[in-house]
Amino acid sequence: MKSRALRRTALLAAVATTSALVLAGCAGDGGGDAGDGEAEGGTLTLATFNDMGYSDELLAEFTEETGIEVVHNKAATSNDARANFFQKLGKGGLADVEAVEVDWFTEMMQYSDLVVPVPDDLKGRWLDWKEAAATDAAGNLVAYGTDMGPQAVCYRQDLFEAAGLPSDREAVAELFPTWDAFFQVGSDYVAKTGKPFIDSANSVLQGLVNQLEFAYEEPDGTIIAADNPDIRAAYDTVIDQGLPISAYAGQWSDDWYAAMAGGEFAAMLCPPWMHGIIAGEAPDVAGWDIANAFPEGGGNWGGSYLVVPADGDNVEAAQQLADWLTAPENQIKAFVNAGTFPSQVEAQDSADLTGFVNEYFNDAPTGEIGIDRANAITVSTYKGQDYFKYHDALQNAITRVFDGLEDKETAWETWLTEISGF
């Protein structure tokens, strides 16, 4: 695990060095207007997190088409990106194009006047709900939709087979019609193997909450977090049934990354953007596969937007980059790179998506699976301006129980006290 951490640190250092060289070579070129209204030459900065599918090769295509270099700064997590974004929004210092994650997107929409509206001719490019969420009170579309996160179940064929479970993806899909069935399979796996079944308890919380219409807030601003029985039920379910089958409380630690290759757990609740993370962290593992199923039908976890800060130095060129990255053909390329499922109408109708199979996941038809899982989503959870704060605090409560720092009821009461100050 230490070696994995060292490799990660070395990679980040290399990226930083490369970025510095690009900046040094292009500084002062700007993103000025060309005669046809598009930028020629110069440098743009792009800030994202996790893996959104914007590979060096994809960004090189933009450079080849436009002459504009792109310096890609990738935060390790959405939390890190959020902290940086709100610290600098409206004050200078943000990238020319910034990625915003759906869990804190409504929070960003409070400051929609600080980002540049999307050109009118791009309206209608995205799914209706994706576009509606990015439209402010004045009717301005202020963000470019990237991906969405229809959830399935990723699993290790070899570990399922060793535990006496079905390993064929069609048979595995039949194991998880409900959450009760999911937890029963997990409990049986733990009993047979002595190892955790699922990667993290808080991923289970995410799955449960993303099937609720309202979680912590209502659209009229009413705060329901402390009194919402569905949230208490989700918390109880995670503590009582999720913790006993989980390897970790949360995700994104070095140990969690390393465990994907080490066989420490057998399954993950898996939106398409997770595909690239698994393949990147466990490139030599041959057992990962994807079941076209999710407990209770469907759920959306994640999905992001790109925004152009209004105080940027290269606004027009930045709009050009955001437009290009979210064009249908490039959303499909990002999906091929990292599994980020397109939120564009035209992209979802493309044979390049519907016919795509992922060699790493045992040739799973991830295009078809993504479409099926997207069609299974019946609820789009309302995520108000403080959703991130409430949800992060509840995840921390679960972590305290997992770590033995507090019991179930104490952690809940601590959460209630904490959120009363929001």
C-alpha positions in Angstrom: 0.0 0.0 0.0 2.9 2.3 0.7 4.2 1.6 -2.8 0.8 2.6 -4.3 0.9 5.8 -2.3 4.4 6.6 -3.5 3.4 6.0 -7.1 0.4 8.3 -6.7 2.6 11.0 -5.2 5.2 10.6 -8.0 2.4 10.9 -10.6 1.1 14.1 -9.1 4.6 15.5 -9.0 5.1 14.7 -12.6 1.8 16.3 -13.6 2.7 19.4 -11.6 6.1 19.6 -13.3 4.6 19.2 -16.8 2.0 21.8 -16.0 4.7 24.3 -14.9 6.6 23.7 -18.1 3.5 24.3 -20.2 2.7 27.5 -18.3 6.2 28.7 -18.6 6.2 28.1 -22.4 2.8 29.8 -23.0 2.6 32.4 -20.3 1.5 35.8 -21.7 -0.1 34.3 -24.8 -3.5 34.7 -23.2 -6.6 33.3 -24.9 -7.2 36.3 -27.2 -9.9 36.5 -29.8 -9.2 35.3 -33.3 -10.6 37.0 -36.4 -13.5 34.5 -36.5 -14.3 35.0 -32.8 -12.5 31.9 -31.6 -9.2 31.8 -29.6 -5.9 31.0 -31.3 -2.9 30.0 -29.3 -2.4 30.6 -25.6 -3.1 28.5 -22.6 -6.2 27.5 -20.7 -6.4 25.9 -17.3 -9.0 23.1 -16.6 -9.7 22.1 -13.0 -11.5 18.7 -12.4 -11.5 15.9 -9.8 -11.3 12.1 -9.7 -11.3 10.9 -13.3 -13.7 12.7 -15.7 -12.3 11.0 -18.8 -10.3 14.1 -20.0 -7.2 12.2 -20.9 -4.0 13.8 -22.2 -4.8 12.4 -25.6 -8.3 14.0 -25.6 -7.0 17.4 -24.5 -4.3 17.1 -27.2 -7.1 16.9 -29.8 -8.4 20.2 -28.6 -5.0 21.7 -28.8 -4.5 20.4 -32.4 -7.9 21.9 -33.4 -7.5 25.2 -31.8 -3.8 25.8 -31.0 -4.7 26.3 -27.4 -2.7 24.4 -24.7 -4.7 23.0 -21.8 -3.2 22.6 -18.4 -5.3 20.1 -16.5 -5.2 20.3 -12.7 -7.0 17.3 -11.2 -8.0 17.4 -7.5 -7.9 14.0 -5.7 -11.6 14.3 -4.6 -14.7 16.3 -5.1 -14.4 17.6 -1.5 -11.0 19.1 -2.3 -12.3 20.6 -5.5 -15.3 22.1 -3.6 -13.1 23.7 -1.0 -10.9 25.4 -3.6 -13.9 26.5 -5.7 -15.7 28.3 -3.0 -12.6 29.8 -1.5 -11.7 31.5 -4.8 -15.1 32.0 -6.6 -15.5 35.7 -7.4 -12.1 36.5 -5.9 -9.8 35.4 -8.7 -7.5 32.4 -8.9 -9.9 29.8 -10.2 -9.1 27.8 -13.4 -10.5 29.1 -16.7 -12.9 26.1 -16.7 -14.0 24.5 -13.4 -15.8 21.2 -12.8 -18.6 21.3 -10.2 -20.0 18.0 -8.8 -23.7 17.5 -8.5 -23.7 17.3 -4.7 -22.6 20.9 -4.4 -24.0 22.2 -7.7 -27.1 23.8 -6.1 -24.7 25.5 -3.6 -22.8 26.9 -6.6 -26.1 28.1 -8.3 -26.5 30.7 -5.5 -23.6 32.5 -7.2 -24.7 31.9 -10.8 -23.9 35.6 -11.6 -20.2 34.8 -11.0 -20.0 32.4 -13.9 -20.6 33.1 -17.6 -23.9 31.9 -19.2 -23.8 29.1 -21.8 -24.4 30.4 -25.3 -28.1 30.2 -26.3 -27.4 28.0 -29.3 -26.2 25.2 -27.0 -29.5 25.0 -25.1 -31.3 21.7 -25.7 -28.1 19.7 -26.0 -28.6 18.0 -22.6 -31.3 15.9 -21.0 -34.1 18.1 -19.8 -33.4 17.5 -16.0 -29.7 18.1 -16.4 -30.3 21.4 -18.2 -33.1 22.5 -15.9 -30.9 22.1 -12.8 -28.3 24.5 -14.4 -30.8 27.2 -15.3 -31.0 30.1 -12.9 -34.0 32.3 -11.9 -33.3 34.7 -14.8 -33.5 31.8 -17.3 -29.8 31.7 -18.0 -28.2 28.3 -18.6 -24.9 28.7 -16.6 -23.2 25.3 -16.8 -22.2 22.7 -19.3 -23.4 19.2 -18.3 -20.8 16.5 -18.4 -21.9 13.1 -17.1 -24.5 11.4 -15.0 -24.2 8.4 -12.7 -26.7 5.6 -13.2 -25.7 3.0 -10.7 -25.0 -0.7 -11.3 -23.1 -3.2 -9.2 -19.4 -3.9 -10.0 -18.2 -7.2 -8.6 -15.2 -9.6 -8.7 -16.2 -12.7 -10.7 -13.4 -14.8 -9.1 -14.3 -13.9 -5.5 -18.0 -14.5 -6.1 -17.2 -18.0 -7.5 -14.8 -18.8 -4.7 -17.6 -18.0 -2.2 -20.1 -20.2 -4.0 -22.1 -17.4 -5.5 -23.1 -17.1 -9.1 -20.4 -15.3 -11.2 -22.1 -14.8 -14.6 -23.3 -11.2 -14.8 -26.8 -12.1 -15.8 -27.1 -14.4 -12.8 -25.5 -11.9 -10.5 -28.0 -9.3 -11.6 -30.8 -11.4 -10.2 -29.2 -11.4 -6.7 -30.0 -7.8 -6.0 -33.7 -7.0 -6.6 -34.0 -5.3 -3.2 -31.7 -3.8 -0.5 -32.7 -6.7 1.8 -31.5 -9.2 -0.8 -28.3 -7.2 -1.2 -27.5 -7.3 2.5 -28.3 -11.0 2.7 -25.9 -11.8 -0.1 -23.3 -9.6 1.6 -23.8 -11.3 5.0 -23.6 -14.8 3.4 -20.4 -13.8 1.7 -18.8 -12.5 4.9 -19.9 -15.7 6.7 -18.3 -17.9 4.1 -15.1 -16.0 3.5 -14.4 -14.0 6.6 -13.8 -10.9 4.3 -15.9 -7.8 3.7 -18.4 -7.9 0.8 -18.7 -4.2 -0.1 -16.0 -1.6 -0.3 -17.5 1.1 2.0 -20.5 1.8 4.3 -20.8 5.3 3.1 -21.3 4.2 -0.5 -24.3 2.3 0.8 -25.6 5.5 2.4 -25.1 7.3 -1.0 -27.1 4.6 -2.7 -30.0 4.8 -0.3 -30.1 8.6 -0.1 -30.0 8.9 -3.9 -33.3 7.0 -4.0 -35.1 9.6 -1.9 -37.1 12.5 -3.4 -36.1 14.7 -0.5 -33.2 14.2 1.9 -32.1 17.2 4.0 -34.0 20.1 2.4 -37.1 20.8 0.4 -37.2 23.1 -2.7 -38.9 25.9 -0.7 -35.9 26.0 1.7 -37.5 24.0 4.5 -34.9 22.1 6.4 -36.0 18.5 7.1 -32.7 16.8 7.8 -33.3 16.2 11.6 -37.0 15.2 11.2 -36.9 13.2 7.9 -37.8 9.6 8.8 -36.3 8.4 5.5 -32.8 9.8 6.5 -33.1 8.1 9.9 -34.1 4.9 8.2 -31.1 5.2 5.8 -28.7 5.8 8.7 -30.1 2.8 10.7 -29.8 0.6 7.6 -26.2 1.5 7.0 -25.2 1.1 10.6 -27.1 -2.2 11.2 -26.6 -3.9 7.8 -24.0 -1.9 5.9 -21.2 -1.7 8.4 -21.0 -5.4 9.1 -20.3 -6.2 5.4 -18.1 -3.2 4.6 -14.3 -3.0 4.3 -14.1 0.7 5.0 -16.3 3.5 6.3 -15.6 5.7 3.3 -13.9 5.9 0.0 -10.9 7.7 -1.5 -8.2 6.7 1.0 -4.9 5.2 -0.2 -5.9 1.9 1.4 -9.3 1.9 -0.3 -7.6 2.5 -3.7 -5.1 -0.3 -3.1 -7.8 -2.7 -2.0 -9.4 -2.7 -5.5 -6.4 -4.8 -6.6 -5.9 -6.7 -3.4 -9.2 -8.5 -3.3 -10.1 -7.1 0.1 -13.8 -6.8 -1.0 -15.9 -8.4 -3.7 -18.4 -5.7 -4.8 -19.0 -2.0 -5.2 -22.0 0.2 -5.9 -20.9 1.4 -9.2 -21.8 4.5 -11.3 -20.1 4.5 -14.7 -17.5 7.0 -13.7 -16.2 4.4 -11.2 -15.2 2.2 -14.0 -12.1 4.2 -14.9 -11.1 4.4 -11.2 -11.3 0.6 -10.8 -9.4 -0.1 -14.0 -6.8 2.5 -13.2 -6.1 1.2 -9.7 -6.3 -2.5 -10.5 -5.0 -2.8 -14.1 -3.8 -6.4 -13.7 -6.9 -7.8 -12.1 -8.9 -10.0 -14.5 -11.9 -10.6 -12.3 -13.9 -7.4 -12.3 -17.3 -7.4 -14.0 -20.5 -5.4 -14.0 -24.1 -6.6 -13.2 -27.0 -4.8 -14.8 -28.8 -4.3 -11.5 -29.2 -2.1 -8.5 -31.2 -2.7 -5.4 -34.8 -1.3 -5.6 -34.4 -0.5 -9.3 -32.1 2.5 -9.9 -30.3 5.5 -8.6 -28.1 8.3 -9.8 -24.8 8.9 -8.0 -22.8 11.8 -9.2 -22.5 13.6 -12.5 -20.9 17.0 -12.9 -20.9 20.3 -14.8 -18.3 22.6 -16.2 -18.5 26.3 -15.5 -16.6 29.3 -16.7 -15.8 31.8 -14.0 -16.7 35.3 -15.1 -13.5 36.9 -13.7 -11.3 34.6 -15.8 -8.7 36.1 -18.2 -9.7 33.9 -21.1 -13.5 33.7 -21.0 -14.2 33.2 -24.7 -11.6 30.6 -25.1 -12.8 28.9 -21.9 -16.3 28.8 -23.3 -14.9 27.2 -26.4 -13.2 24.5 -24.3 -16.3 23.8 -22.1 -18.4 23.5 -25.3 -15.9 21.2 -26.9 -15.5 18.9 -23.9 -19.3 18.5 -23.6 -20.0 18.0 -27.3 -21.7 14.6 -28.0 -18.7 13.0 -29.7 -16.3 14.1 -26.9 -18.7 13.0 -24.1 -18.5 9.5 -25.7 -14.7 9.7 -25.8 -14.7 10.6 -22.1 -17.0 7.6 -21.5 -14.6 5.3 -23.3 -11.7 6.7 -21.3 -13.3 6.6 -17.8 -16.9 5.4 -17.9 -18.4 8.9 -17.4 -21.9 8.3 -18.8 -23.0 11.1 -21.2 -25.8 13.5 -20.3 -26.3 14.6 -23.9 -29.3 13.5 -25.8 -27.4 12.9 -29.0 -24.6 11.0 -27.3 -27.0 8.6 -25.7 -28.6 7.8 -29.1 -25.2 7.1 -30.7 -24.2 3.6 -31.8 -20.7 4.4 -30.4 -22.3 4.3 -27.0 -25.0 1.7 -27.3 -22.5 -0.8 -28.8 -19.6 -0.1 -26.5 -18.2 -3.0 -24.5 -15.5 -2.6 -21.8 -12.7 -5.1 -22.3 -11.4 -4.6 -18.7 -14.8 -5.6 -17.2 -14.9 -9.0 -19.0 -16.3 -7.3 -22.2 -19.3 -6.0 -20.3 -21.7 -4.1 -22.5 -21.3 -0.9 -20.4 -23.1 1.3 -23.0 -26.2 -0.8 -22.8 -25.9 -1.2 -19.0 -25.6 2.5 -18.6 -28.7 3.2 -20.7 -30.7 0.5 -18.8 -29.6 1.8 -15.4 -30.5 5.4 -16.5 -33.9 4.3 -17.6 -34.4 2.6 -14.2 -34.0 5.9 -12.3 -37.4 7.1 -11.1 -36.3 9.7 -8.5 -33.9 12.7 -8.9 -33.0 13.5 -5.3 -33.5 17.2 -4.5 -30.1 18.5 -3.4 -30.4 22.0 -2.0 -27.7 24.6 -1.4 -26.6 22.9 1.9 -26.9 19.2 0.8 -23.2 18.7 0.8 -22.8 19.9 4.4 -25.6 17.7 5.8 -24.6 14.6 3.9 -20.9 15.0 4.7 -21.7 15.3 8.4 -23.9 12.2 8.3 -21.1 10.3 6.5 -18.7 11.4 9.3 -21.2 10.1 11.9 -21.2 6.7 10.2 -17.4 6.8 10.1 -17.3 7.4 13.9 -19.4 4.3 14.5 -17.2 2.3 12.1 -14.1 3.4 13.9 -15.5 2.6 17.3 -15.4 6.3 18.4 -19.1 6.5 19.1 -22.0 4.1 19.3 -25.0 4.3 16.9 -27.2 6.6 19.0 -24.4 8.9 20.2 -23.2 9.4 16.6 -26.7 10.3 15.5 -27.1 12.8 18.4 -23.7 14.3 17.5 -24.9 14.7 14.0 -28.1 16.4 15.1 -26.1 18.9 17.2 -23.7 19.6 14.4 -26.4 20.3 11.8 -28.3 22.6 14.1 -25.5 25.0 13.6 -25.8 25.0 9.7 
